[in-house]
Amino acid sequence: MPLFQQFETERLSVAHWADTIAVPVARRGLVKQLPDLLTPDVIAHLPPFFDLSDQNIDQWIDARAAESDIYLIRETGTDAIIGLLFLTPPINNDIHLGYLFEQSTWGQGYATELLAGLVSHVPKTGVRLLGGVGRKNPASAHVLRKTGFHVVPELSDAETEMFAITLN
């Protein structure tokens, strides 16, 4: 069961994708939009499974749905998907998060707005949100710091810096 179904910020509408992937017509729309969203530049700092070039998109959707809660990010009032938010099921009160945005939206403050909205909408039950950032992606690390996350040295390594925020 997801932490929440949806939330809105000033410019973003964030909703769990369960209804979208369950309805064939809506799922086809998502299948059409994902290749435009998951471009090489967008996925450059993400795990290899984000690369759609040699994957069936329907299988990709099913695999992501099986491992995480996925939320579609839209500009408020539109149907166009501009990003994805990933939240793993809690393990020992830790939830790993990931997010990505369409390249045309970079530099407009959407990531900061998304994470600030997430932090304010996740139930305050002492859960810890964790986000890993490749050391070659300082912009994402900056966003996490701006929204109250701090570095967790014992979880970080040479390639990835781990950030956390505890929601009490």
N, C-alpha and C positions, 0 to 999 in steps of 0.2 A: 504494500500500500504506500503510495507516495506521501511525502511530507506535507504536501499541499497540492491542490488542483491547479490553481492559477493565482497570479497577482498582477497588478498594474503599477507602473511608475508614471511619471509625467509624460514620457514619450514611448514607453514600451508596454506591450501586453505579453505576458509569459504564461503559457498554458501547457499542462501535461499533454503529451501527444497521443495518449491512449485512444481518445475518440477519433482522432485523425487516422491512425493506422488500422483501426477496426472497421472503418467504412470504406469500401472499395473505391468509390469515386474520390474521396478525400485522400486516400492513400496514393492513388495515381497522381494527384496533384503534387503531393510531397515527393514522389519518385521523380517527377519532372523538375522540381526545384533543387533537389539535393546536388546534382552535378554542378549547377551554377553557384551553389554555396560552398561546396567543398573543393575549391580550386587549389592548385599546387601552392600558391602563396599562403592561403588560409591554413592549410594543413602542414606547412613546413615545420612547425615546432611541436607537432602532435604525434601520438603513437602511429605506427605504420598502418593499423587497421582503418584509419580514416581515409586512406587512399582508395578511391573508387575505381581507379583505372582498370583493375583486373577483377572486380567483384560484381556480382549481381546485386543491384540496389535493394531489391526486396529482401534478399538474404542479409544484407548489411543492416537494414532496418530491424529485422527480427533478432539479429545478434545483439545489437545495441539495446533493444527493448528487454532482452533476457538478462543483461548484466547491470543495467542502470535505469533510473527514472530519467526520461528525456523530456525536456520542455522545449517547445517551439517559441522563439522570440520573434515578435512582429512589432513594427511601429504601430502604435495605438491607432485604431481605426482603419487598418489595412489588412489584407490577406497575405501579403508578401512576407515570406519568412526571411529575416535578416540575420538570424543566428540560432544557435542551439545551446542549451544548458544541460549538463550531465550531472546527476547526483547518484552516487552509489548507495545501496542500502546500508544502514548503519552497522558498523562492526565496533563493538566496545565503545559505543557512543560517538564514534568518528564517522563522518560522511565525507567522502572525497568528491570534490567538484571539479568540473571542467566546463569551459565555455568557448565558443568561437563565434565570430561575426563575419559577415560578408565583407570582403575587402573594401568595397565602396563606402562602408560606414566607419572605417577606422579613423581615429583621431577626432571623433565627434562626441566623445564622452559616454557612449552607450555602455561600454564595459563597466565603467565606474557606476553608472546609474543602475545597471543590472545587479551588480554585487551589493550595492547599498540597499536596493529593493529586496534582494534575497535575504540579507541579514535582518532586515526589519520584518520580513514575513515568515521566516522559519520559526516554529514554536520555540520559546525560550525554555528549553528543558535541559540545559547543560550540554547539549550536543556540541561537538567540535567540528567545524568545517575545515577541511584540509584541501589545499590546492598546490599542485606541483607545477613549477615553471622552469622550463629549460633555461640554463644560464645565458643562452644566446637570445633570449626574449625579454629584455629589460622592460619593455613597455608593459607587459602583462604583470611583471613583478611590481612595477610602480602602481598599477591599478589596485592590486591586492593591498599594498601598504596604505594607499589612500583611503581604502574602505575599512581599515582597522585590523587587517591581518598582520601577523608578525612572523618572522622567520623562526623555524624550528630546526636548529642546527643538527640535533641528533637524528632527524629524519631526512636531512639533506645529504647529497653526495656531490661528487665532482661535476656531474652533468645537470642535476636537478636541484633547485632550491625549493624546499617545502615551506608553505605558509599555513598559518592556522588562526582561527578565531573561535573562542568559546562563547556560546550564546546562553547567557543566564538571565 
